[in-house]
Amino acid sequence: MGNCFDVESTTPIGIWNVLFGPADGAAVRCLTQSGNMMIGPRVAGRAGHMRVEVWASEDQGASWRVGGIVATSWSESVLYGEPVLLGLPDSLTVFCAFREEHIIDNDTNAFQLTLYRSDNGGSTWRFDSTITGPFQGSAVEPENFVGAPFLHLEGNMLQCYFDNEPEPNRQGFRHHQWITMLSRNISSSDEWDPGNLVIASREYSSTSLSRDGMSSIVSLEQGKLFCITEGVSTEPPHSNVVRCVRSLDGGQSWDMETRRIVYQGRWDPKSSSHFNAYCPWGIRVASSEVWVAFLTDEDFRSPPDLSSTGVGERRSIVKVVKSTTHCASWSEAEIILGGPHTQYYAPGLLQCENLGVLCAVDLLDSTQQVLQCR
């Protein structure tokens, strides 16, 4: 059992049944509604022919088809990653944000975040803006990563939360990564103003290592937001943990003193370290519940994987916890998708009317899976 910040006494979350897959041909991680369709993104292809695709389902996740192509890179030096969608309510307008990596030479690359827009439910797309970057790095100064964007609509403001290495590096925090946010008016074509950068998640103590990433935003009531994020424990060997932090003003500021551990993998006495919990995705379910899906290696043999272990080499199963106390306490973890597997899944959650909660999982072996909990 993981060591949560506090454990709720609660009923089980439910039984998860396979709705789709595993098969090649579905959205991964980020799901949203647009009109009468469920849509989600994925990256396909290899360097020289890489695409950000939108996959659509007209039967609530049971079957999928390609609904549109957001962007295509015909260059081996431009790579895409981590696309997310945001469908505007009562509209066919959808935004897609994703990471671009530009390979400049063997020693130099640059990262940026790009935004595209569709006004017909994801069928056709046009370039909207560069959210941030490019940030260039080299073998001497490599801390230039921006990635894992998350789009959130707060009132009339479009917000983009993302992993950020350049900002802590600029402030003198080498090897740190923070969650930061940029915003702009949803009806404006103005550029994103880097002068309005908001730090959404980092260690409160400046002496502690921050490696926050893979954020998702949960809105519980007017102006009250929670940022769910992967991080690392403050003590070596810095195992992965899932945390949350709170904003009371719609994301304009974040109170780092409210940072709490949502889930930490079990203690392993053989290695004197914790197992990992990482790659989270949080949503609001019903009126006040928060569910967080994540990956963990805590059900495997000692020792835990290092948090620096490569994506394709990590052991993981998918679990979920929930809170009915505005993220103050959390339930016991339950398995969504078990193992044993040597794989780095990427789970995402979506609540569907009359269908319960769906979990979209990328198996990273060219197959995807969608599970359902009623």
N, C-alpha and C positions, 0 to 999 in steps of 0.2 A: 504494500500500500504506500502511496506517495505521502509525503509530509506536506499537507496543505497549510495555509495560513490559519485557517480554522475549519473545522469539519461540521457541516450541517447534519442534523438528523432528518433524513428525507426519504421519500419513497424512491424506488428505482426509476431511472430515466425511461427505460423501455427496451423492447427487443428490436434489433436492427435487422432488416431483411434486404436481400439484394434486389434492387430494382432494375439495374443494368450492369452488364459486364461480368467479369472482366473481358473487355474487348477493345479494339482500336476504333475509336470514333465517338468521343463525347467531350464535353467541356470538363475542365479541371479547376478545382479549388474555388474560384469565384463564380457564383451563380446569381442571376438577377432576373426579374420579370420585366418584359416589355410587351405591352399589349396582351395578347392571349398566348404568348410564347414564353418559355423559359430559355434564357440564353446564357452562355458562358464562354470564356476564351481558352485558347491554348496556343502554344508555340509548336510549329511543325517544320519539318525539313532540316537541312544541314546548311553549314556555311556555304554561301554561294547561291542558295535558294532557300532562304528561311522566311517563314510566314507567321504573322500573328493572325490566327483564325478565330472566327466566332461560330460556335456550334449552337444549334437551336433544337428545342424539343417542343412539340405540340401536344404531347401526352404526359406532361409533368414528369419528365425524366426517364420514361421507360424506353424511348428510342430517340436517336439524335441524327441530325444531318448538318452539313456545313451550311451556315446561314449567311456568311459573308467573309471577305478577306480584308482585314484592317490595313495591313502593310506587308510589303514583300521586299526583302533585301536580296539583290542579285550580286552582292559583293561578298567575298570571303572575309573582308575586313570589317563588316558590320553585322553584329550579332544581336538578337532580341532575347528578352527574358521577362518573366514574372508579370504577364498582362493581367489587368483587372478591369471589370466593367462597372459602370454605374448607370442604371436606367432611371430617368427622371419620372416622378409619379405623374399619372394621367397624361402621358406623353409617349411618343415613339422616339424621343431623343435619348441617345445612349452615348456615354463617353467611355473611351478606352485609354488607359495609361499603361505604359510599359517601359522597361529599361532598354537602352541601347548601349552596347559596347563597341567602340571604334578602335580597331587594332591599327596603330600608326606604324609601328615597326616591332622587331622582336623584343624590344625592351620598353616600349611605350604604348599606353592605351589611354582611352578617355571614356568616361561614363556620363550619360545624361538620361533624363526622364522625358518622355514624349507623350503628348496627348492628341488623340484623334476623336472625331465626332461623327455620329450617324444620326440622321433625322427620320429614318425609316425602319427602326427596330433592329438595326445592325446589318442590313443587307448591303448597303454601300457606305463608304467612309471617306472622309477628307481630313487632311492635316489641320489641326487646330492650333497647337502651340508647343513650344519647348518649355516644360515646367521648370527645370533647373539643369545647369551644366551647359556645355561639357566641362568636366573636370579631368585634367590630364595628369597622368602619373607615370612613374618610371620605376625601375628596379631600385633606384636610390630613394625615391619619394613615392611609395606605392599607395598611400592611403587616400585614394581618390574615388572610392566606391560610393555611388548612390544607386538605390534599387528598391525592390519590393514595395512599389507604390500602393496606396489604398485611397480610394476616392470616397468622399463623404459629403453629403449636402446638408448644410446647417443654415436654415432659413433661406436666404437668397445667395448664400456664399458657397462656392464650390471649393472644397478643401482637399488637398493632396498630402497625405502623410507618407513618409518614406525613410528608409535607412540612409544615414548620412555619416560618412567618414570625414569629408573635407572640413565640416564645421568644427568638430572637436579638435581636429588637427590644427586648424587655424587658431584656435584658442589655447594651443599648447598641450592638448591631451592626446599624445601619441598612442596609437593602437586602440583608441576608443571608437565606438560607433553609437550614435544617438538616433532616436526617432525625432524627426523635425516635420514641420508643416508649413506649407504655403497656401494662400487662398486668393480668390478673386471673385468678383460678382458673377453669378451664373449667366446673367444676360449681357455681360460685357465681353468685348473682344480684346480687352486690355491684356498686356503681358503680365506674367507673374512677377511680383516685386520681391527680389531677394532681400531687400531691406526690411521686409515684414516677416522674416523667418521666425517661427515659434518653435521652441524646444518642447516637445511633448513627452519625452521619456528619456531619463538618464539617471545614473546613481546620484542620490542626494549628497553623499560625501564625495568631494572631488578627489579624495585619495583612493577611492575604490574603482576598479576597472568596470567600465560600462561597455557592453557589446549588445545593445538593444536592436532588435530587428523584427521583421515579419509582422508588422502591426495590423490590427483591425480595430475599428471604432464601433462601440455600442452606445446608442442613445437611449436613455431610460425615461427621461422627462425633459421638459423645456430647459435647454442649456446644460443639462447634466450628462456628460459624456465619460465613457471609460475607454482607455486605450489598452488593449490586450496585446502583449508583446513577448516575444522570445528574448531571453537575456542569459547572463551567466552568473553563477554564484560569486560572491565577493572573495571567497577563499579558494586557493589553488586546490585541485587542477581546473577550477572554473567550469564546473559542469553546467549544462543548459538547464534553465528553469523557465517557467511561464509566470509572468507578472502582469499586474494591471496598475494603472495610475488614473487619477480623476481630474476632470475639469468641471467647474461650475458655471462657466461663462461661454459655453458653446465652442470650446477649443481655443479661445483667445489666449488663455494661460492655463498651465498645468501645475498642480501642487505635488512636487516630488516627495513631500513628506507623507503623501497618501499611497505611495508605492507599496504594494503588497504582493506576496507570492501566491499565485493561484494554484500552482502545482509544482512540486519538486519530487524527482524520482526517489525511490527508496534508498536507504543507506546500505552500502555494501561493506561489511566489516572486513572482508578479505583485502580490499584495496584502500580502505579508509577514505572512501569518497561516495558521493551520491551517483545514482544512475541519472540519466538525462530526461528532460521533458522540453519539447521544442516544437517549432513550426505551428503555432496556435492559430485558431480562427474563432472569433467570438461573434455571437448574434444575440439579439433579444428575442425571446420566445414568449408568446402571449403578451400580457401587459407589463410584467415586471421581472420575469425570469431571464437570466443570462446563462447561455450554454457556451462552453469553450471546448472545441475539439483540438487535439494535439497528438504528437508522436512521443513515444517513450521506448527505451530499451530496458526498462526495469524488470521485465519478465524473462530476460535472458540470463545466461550464466555470467558470473564474474570473470573479468572486470568490466566495468562500464566502458562504453566507447568514449574516446576523447571527444570533446566538443569540436575539435579541429579535424575529426575523421571525415574523409571524403563522402560526398553525397551518396554515391553508389555503393559505398561500403558499410554504411551505418545500418544497424539492426533496429527495427522499429515495428510497433503495432500502433493502431489508432485507438485512442481513448477519448472520453468526454466527461466533463464535470459540469455541474450547474450550481447557480446561486439564486436564492429567492430573497436575499438580503442586501441587494444593491452592491454585490461584490465584496461584502464584508466577511462572508463565510462561504464555504464550498462543499459540495457533496463528495462522497467517495467516488473515485473514478470507475467508470464502466467501459468495457471493451466494445468498440464499434466494429473493428476489423482486426482479427487476430493473426498470429503467425504460426510457426516461426518463419521469419523472412529476413533476409539481408537486403534491405531496401529502404530508401528514404521516401516515404509517402509525402503527399502534400494535401491534407484534408481541408475542405471548406464546408460551411453549413448554410442552409437556407430554409426558412420556414415557409411552407406552402399551405394555402387555405384548403382545408378539408383533407390534407395529405400528411399532416404532421411535419417533421423535420427531415430534410434530405442532407446527406453527406456525400460530397463529390471527392473522389480520391484519385490522384494520379499515381499509378504504380511505377512510373519511370522505366517501364520496359516496353513502351509503346502501347500500353493498354490503360484503360480508365475503368472506374467502377462508381456506380451511384447506389447508395444505400438509403433505406427509408426507415424512420422510427415514427410510428403513429402514437 
